[in-house]
Every structure is written in structure tokens, then in C-alpha cells.
Amino acid sequence: MDIEEVVSDFVSLKRKGQNLWACCPFHDEKTPSFSVAPHKGIYKCFGCGKAGDSISFIQEHDGLSYMEAIKWLAGKYGIEIEETERTDEQIEQQNERESLYIVMGFARDYYQRMLEEHDQGRSIGQSYFRERGFTEKTIKAFELGYSLDSWDAFTKEAVSKAYNEDLLEKAGLLVRKDGGRKYDRFRGRVIFPIHNVSGKVVAFGARTLKKDDKPKYLNSPESEVYHKSKVLYGLYQARQAIRQHDNCYLVEGYTDVISLHQSDIENVVASSGTSLTTDQIRLISRFSQNITVLFDGDTAGVRASLRGIDMILEAGMNVRVVMFPEGEDPDSYSRRIGTAGFNKYLADHQQDFITFKLNLFAEDASRDPVKKAESIKEVISSISVIPDPVKRAVYLKESATLLDMDESVLLAELNKLLIEKRRTRSKTPLSEPETDILSETPPTEESRPLDQDQLIAIQERESIRLLLNYGYQPVEENYKLYQYLLEELNEVDFTDPLYREIFDVFRKEHDRGNTIDSQYFIQNGSDEIKQAVIDLTSVRREVSPVWNDKYKIHVPHEQDFLDHTVYQNITRLKRNIIQKLIDENKENLKNVTDPLEMDRLFDVQKQLKASEMELSKILGIVIPG
């Protein structure tokens, strides 16, 4: 599959050197950092880090599973997929899933037709949607429909089209009672189809239009294709806008989602009438790391929903909050103040979760010191679930400023919570004295010295990069770079498992007489291997041929001094390994008591230091005495 052809369906590519470039479809940017290498069959964004091949591009762009992306590409290019032999149970399960998708699609079309063509649908269903301000375009985009106020109108239609009743029942469209009584689940209601991320209908939400009819909203039961905790209403329609804006608005109901779309806010989803779940948060994280929760103007209801904020923070994502005036929700408020006013309200009233929580408890806290202490603990509790210690430190400092409190007091409370969580996870008492988890400001990347393991990992990475990019380049006559690296690294025990696996596979395939390069790993490796190889072989900047062709200025390329580069790298790697062994041997000397063993370790240390000195000389490094 030509990656250039696949990607160009979604972005406009421009050639620059060997590669093609565009603004990344996965995040907002003004300067192109998204690169496609047709000769390697890969893409790489140097801004957000996304990388892969044709299949992973479709997976990432449309939020599809691996098999869904394969089938999408096969359908586009007219390729027949030969599936491996499956068990009878697997075939039956797959057939049932496909059958459920088909019958759900039939039901969606039926409900749409009733809305558009039936007198009842036009007079009742369309009237309701029009009162809500939904346009014809919106109704089509969300595939809204209407179910007739009849016991079995849908079932009769489905059976007449050869759909069996068992399948209708499994799909949740038909209800059977003891005694053989059966009827349509949805009757006399407007219909909201619920789509999975690839656009297939998996369930329905239905709202009654009668005052005395209960429940107000009726949803499909769970099925082989529908698990409500793993689905977000509107995500299929919103996924591209979420990526584009790098933010997802989270609301409560179907009409909230649709009304925001009508206000030109398309990056919005709803939790489909359930409390927010980790699976739903994970779904959003495939498209953005930022969530803005929109709360109805109901303080009591908001307090009951605060767990959702903590779950978002716990997932390592960023969360902001907007709360509407008392008695308003996103649907009612957007219709009342119009698109421009609503967008301005969202921009002006976004708060971080700290400010939001403090404001939520402010009225009670101002009158009662105990309530104030509780509100502070609420904020610290939320900070404690954030997995990133740097983010925790930043939020703690901000909290201290907002509360006009000594940061150390808040730090003590935070440490207490973190230690308690650690105890709970381990389920055993801590054997070491407790220490402050955030007592010091974490050092920046620039100021933090690299330890020996990190230095070794850098040289391991460089060794594999050279192997993948220049393995078959000659470094001497009749002697290629891969031969040198295989010999020099044969005794090295790689600390990074990914680099170790790449090296081992390269060596084994070479021993079998096979020529192996980066394409082998991209086509046959695991997702982790594939990602690592793409990162190691992608080139961000290429030297323009203009310098040589027009100005006659030769700009050296890495290949021009490859033998020096690889020799320096291997020497540095060996020196770092020796230094690590020296440090380990020092530790062993501290604990030894046997004189003979001590003498042996001193001899080892002397030999290691001599090796370090020799390697340092080669590198031109002076070791202080």
C-alpha cells in the first residue's frame, strides 16, 4: 500500500527532498512538521511524535482498531482479505457481531424513514426537533429518527425483511415477556442512534414526548456490540474536531451534544447517561489529552459528579471546567444566548479544577472553618491522583497561592495521602522511614545529571540507529558496518529490551543468510518495535541539493565520516559500561569482610580503572586523579 496515496487522502503533501511534508493532522500547527517517507513506507510527526505506517495512520486518524484499519484499506484498494482459519465458536461470534451491526443499521434507516415520511413522525418527531432548533443538516448528521407509537410496527417491518426475532431481541430492539408476549422496545419516542468510533450504530437512545410516560429516556440494553461504559455519544462526529482543537468538551446528554454542534462547537461528546468511566476517558485520550467538563447549573448535582474530574486527572490528562448559571445546561443556554454568546461564555468561564473546587465550596467555607478545611482536603485529594510529580508540584504551588496558605502545610497533607495510597497499593507496611514525596522542587531535565544507565541507553540507541540506517555501508574495503557492530556488540548485554530485541533479531536473520533492514522491522515487528524503528530512521532535516548544485558548496553528510562516528560510539558505550562496573565494584568493596575476596575485588577494580583510562585516552577525555 502506497503510504503517499493513503495519507494524501487526508492532508495536502508537499515534496521537500526525499520526503513529503504537511501540517500534522493529529495536532494544531502552523509550520509543517509531519513527514512522509515514501521509500520507507512510514510517516513521522516531529511535533507531536506520532509515527507509523499506512495501517497505523488510518488507526490513529479514524480511531480504528488494527483489524478495522486493515479492512478499511482493503475496501479502498479492492483487496480481498484472506482470514486465518477460525474455530466454530469464533466464526459464530463474528457472525453474530456482523449480524447485529446489520440489524442496527436497518433499524436506524427505519427510524429515519418514519421521521421523514410517516405522518406521525413529521407531526410529532420533527416538531420536537424543530422546537429544539435542530436543522435538517444536524438531523442528518446525527441520523435522528422516530419510533411509531405502536406495539410492534418495527418488529413486523423487520420480520417482513427476513430478520429473525432472536436477533432483534439480542439487539435490544424487541422485548419478549413470559407467556410469549412481545413488543417493540422503542414506541412513540424520538430516536438518537449511538455510534461506535468507526461510525457503526451499536445502540439507540430514545426520548419520550409524553408527560406521563416513564422513563423519560430509554436506552438499548448491552449487547455483543454495545457496552455503555466503553462508548461516548457523538465521538464519531466529534473525533476530527477534537484532534483539530486538541480539546474535548464533555457534557451529559444527547441534546447537549447536538446543540453545541449547532453552535459551531463540534469537539463535544456525552457519557451516554452513565457516570464517566476509565474506558471512556481512554477513548478521548486517543484524540486529545485535554478535557473540558461542562456542568449544568446545579450545585448538588455537580458535587455528585466530582469523581469524574479525579478520574481524568488520574489518567494523566488535563482537565478544565465550565459551570453554567443556575437552572441552565449546555442545550438550554446555547439556545438562549446564541452561538456567539455561548462561545464567549465558554472562553470566559473556563477554570482549572482547583479554582472550580474552591469556588464550589466557597460559600460554605466562608462561614465555617471546618467546611473550609474540608474544601482544602478536596483539592489536595484531586492533586494526589495526578501521576506526574511535576504537575503535582505545580498544582500544589498554585493552590497555596489561591488559598494564601503556607505551601508546606499543603505539602504535608499531600504527602500523607500519597503515602497512604502507596501503602494501600502494596498492602504491606513500608519497611523504610517515610520521606517527603514532594519536599523538594524536582530538577529540570537540563539540570538533572544523567546516571550511568541513562548514558548507556543513549549509546545503545545510537548503535541501533547506525545499524538500521547504515548497516550495509562499507567502513573498510570488503567490511561493512553491520559486521563491525555485530562483532563489537556481541558481548554487550543491552539494558533496553527494545534495542536488545532489534539487535538479536538482526543477528539471527544475518546468521540465516538473510538481508535485513528497517523495513523488515516495520513490516514484522511489534507496535513498540515498529515505533522505535521509525523514530530511529526518520530524518527531520535534509540538506538542499541547491548548496552543491548551484553554489558548489559541499555540505558533509553523516555517511562521509561513518567509520569515525561508529567507532566513537562503540568506544563511549564500552567506557560507560566499564564505569558502571567500577561503581558496582565499589559498592561490593564496602560490604566485603573476607580478606581474600577483598584482594580479588581490588584487582578487579585496578583492571577496570586501567580499561577506563585506555578508553578515555581514545576519546580524548582527561580523568582527574
Secondary structure, DSSP 8 states (H G I E B T S, - for coil): --HHHHHHTTS--EEETTEEEE--TTS--SS--EEEETTTTEEEETTT--EE-HHHHHHHHHT--HHHHHHHHHHHHT---------HHHHHHHHHHHHHHHHHHHHHHHHHHHHHHSHHIIIIIHHHHHHTT--HHHHHHTT-EEE-SSSSHHHHHHHHTT--HHHHHHTTSEEE-TTS-EEES--SEEEEEEE-TTS-EEEEEEEE-STT-S-SEEE----SS--GGG--BTHHHHHHHHHHHT-EEEESSHHHHHHHHHTT--SEEE-TTS---HHHHHHHHTT-SEEEEEE-S-HHHHHHTHHHHHHHHHTT-EEEEEE--TT--HHHHHHHHHHHHHHHHHHHH-EEHHHHHHHHTHHHHHH-HHHHHHHHHHHHHHHHT-S-HHHHHHHHHHHHHHHT--HHHHHHHHHHHHHHHHHHHHTS--SS----SSSS----TTTS---HHHHHHHHHHHHHHHHHHHTTSEEETTEEHHHHHHHHTTT---SSHHHHHHHHHHHHHHHTT----HHHHHHHS-HHHHHHHHHHH--S----THHHHTT------GGGGHHHHHHHHHHHHHHHHHHHHHHHHHHHHHH---HHHHHHHHHHHHHHHHHHHHHHHHHT-----
